[in-house]
Amino acid sequence: MALDVGTGSGILALELAGKGWSVIATDLSKEAVENAVENVEEAGLRGRVEFVRADLLQFLREGVKIDLIVFNAPYLPSQEPVGDTYTYSWHGGSKGGEAIERLIGIIEEKGLEVGEILLTYSTLSHIEEGISRLRRMGYKVETIDEKPDFFHKILLLRAAKPTIKQSRGKT
Ligand SMILES: C[S@@+](CC[C@H](N)C(=O)[O-])C[C@H]1O[C@@H](n2cnc3c(N)ncnc32)[C@H](O)[C@@H]1O
């Protein structure tokens, strides 16, 4: 089972479902969830994707096993107030990596058994604490891709736990 956190338009959920994954897609924004449902229905993949409107992974029970989490996170630092669908999409708190740090914290606190995590961040995000925490939790963490943007770089982080067997594809 794969979890698409912050699904937005549902693009990553669609990609995963198209590859045969069973997906749970979540977003904090009501409009985003409605939009993602529409897009997944249009693609004929509704049977493969469940939707939950939720703050990150708060809806999960303790100890749940998840093969893959993808999170194209909001990663830019800002002092602006948050509160609508537009700001949710990019606002990463005052240091930039707030949603990412919280996601990692929830994985540890709930004892979730996550095999692999793929998430985007920025050279402006300051997620050093989260990366150290993942390593202490037994993950192998590496930045596997990067792309220059106007004023920063967008990075793709992969954290994998070799002890958790992956069931890539169908569940
Ligand atoms: C950069 S967008 C990514 C959208 C889509 N996954 C994509 O790749 O195009 C970040 C998404 O995370 C959602 N989001 C922000 N904070 C969240 C939170 N605390 N819990 C769940 N979703 C959140 C936003 O509403 C937004 O849809």
The ligand as an ORCA input file, in Angstrom:
! r2SCAN-3c Opt
* xyz 0 1
  C       3.411     21.143     -3.328
  S       1.729     20.617     -3.196
  C       1.833     19.005     -3.950
  C       0.569     18.599     -4.697
  C       0.697     17.296     -5.498
  N       1.008     16.161     -4.670
  C       1.752     17.435     -6.585
  O       2.761     16.718     -6.518
  O       1.578     18.260     -7.497
  C       1.595     20.262     -1.445
  C       0.251     19.681     -1.018
  O       0.310     19.363      0.375
  C      -0.910     19.713      0.991
  N      -0.667     19.911      2.417
  C      -0.025     20.944      3.027
  N       0.025     20.771      4.344
  C      -0.581     19.575      4.594
  C      -0.843     18.825      5.776
  N      -0.456     19.288      6.983
  N      -1.502     17.647      5.669
  C      -1.899     17.187      4.441
  N      -1.679     17.851      3.278
  C      -1.028     19.029      3.357
  C      -1.352     20.963      0.251
  O      -2.736     21.214      0.381
  C      -0.931     20.627     -1.187
  O      -1.950     19.979     -1.886
*
